[in-house]
Amino acid sequence: MLKKISHILLALLVAVTSMGMTVSKHYCGSTYASFSIYVTPESCCEGPCDQCHNETTTIKIKDDFSISSHEFNFTQIATLLPAEIQLLFSETPEVPSTFVIRRHTPPPLTVQRVLSNLQTFRL
């Protein structure tokens, strides 16, 4: 259930940010007064004021989500290769095994097995 909810929330987040979202902020002088999403915020003054102003910001992902090419840098492998080889061939101390052999019952006989045990084969 939690997995489904998280997938839905992530899908909505990608959808909203790829379509775009307009955030408007209203300032009265130099102090922050209010903000709104998709609409212009209400003014703190009743009439027109010289000190009040609005700032509008559009949040949008400009990526087209397509893979154009992939480049791989082989120089990083050359610097890490000796360390990786040393990790592969380093000796690890042997830990005594602690498994227990348990007795298991054989699987039940199948119909074919029972019939083949009852038959007589001539050579």
Buried (B, 14 or more C-beta within 10 A) or exposed (E): EEEEEEEEEEEEEEEEEEEEEBBBBBBBEEEEBBEBEEEEBEBBEEEEEEEBEBEEEEEEEEEEEEEEEEEEEEEEEEEEEEEEEEEEEEEEEEEEEEEEEEEEEEEEEEEEEEEEEEEEEEE
